[in-house]
């Protein structure tokens, strides 16, 4: 985790390209649920399937550039949770 943190600190200083950081909770091998909490979240777990969906959706979201998003399992659909977190525009990286 130390080196992930150091890499994130380095990335947030860059402005020559757009970036988005995804910070998933504990990863599980359970099937995806298509539900997640995105944004400043508490510790939790999320399936690898759901993290993959988050990454796929973010690939086309230029409005998420410059954000670090915590992602754990939740009650709302991944799409709804991503939309709400991006609309708030608050990064979760405080490095």
N, C-alpha and C positions, 0 to 999 in steps of 0.2 A: 504494500500500500504506500510505502514511503516514496518509491520511485514513480508511482502513478501521480501522487500529489506533486512531486517535483516537475513532472512533465506538464501537468495542468497549469502550474504556476508559470512555466515557460510559455505555454501556448497563449494564455490570456494577455500576455504582453505584445503579441504580434498583431499587426494590422495590415499586412500585405496580402492576406487571404481571409476568407470567411471561415469561421469554425463554430462548431457546437459541441459541447462536452456532455456526454451521457454518463451519469453516475448511478448504475443500478445497485440495488441492495444485494443481499445474499442471493446467489443464483441457485435455482433448483432445476431438476430434470423433469418436473411435472409438466403435463400438457398445458399449453397456453390457455388463458381464460378470456383474453381480449379485454381485460380490465386492469387499470393501473392508477396509482396516485403519482402525479408528476408535479415537481416543484419542491419546495422545502418540505421534506417528508421526514417521518420518524424512521428509525431503523425497521427494516422489514425484509421480506424476501420477494422474489419475482422469478417467474420461469424464464428460462433461456428463450423459449418461443416468443414470449411477450416482449423481451428485450429486442429480439430480432425484428419484431413488428414495429417497435418504436423507432429503431434505426432506419428501417425501410421508409417509414412515413416522414422522418426528418430529412431524408435525402433530397426531397423537393421543397423543403420549407425554408426559403431564404429569410423569412421573418424570424427564424430561430437563431440566426447568426449572432454570435457574441454571448450566447446564453450557456450556462452550465445547468443541467436539469437532473435532479435526483429522481429516480424512478423505482417504485416498489409496487407490489400488488395492491389493488384498491377496489373500490366499489363501482367506479364509473368506467365507461369504455375508454380505451387508449386514445381514440381520436378526440373525444370530449376533453379528457384530461390534458392532452397536449395542447389543444386549442386554448384552453383556459390558462395554462402556464405561460404559453407564448404571448397571449394577450396581456398578461400581467407584466411581462418583460423584466422580471426580476431574476437575476442570476443567483444560483445556489452556491457558487464558489466564492468563498470569502478569503481564500489563500492570501 
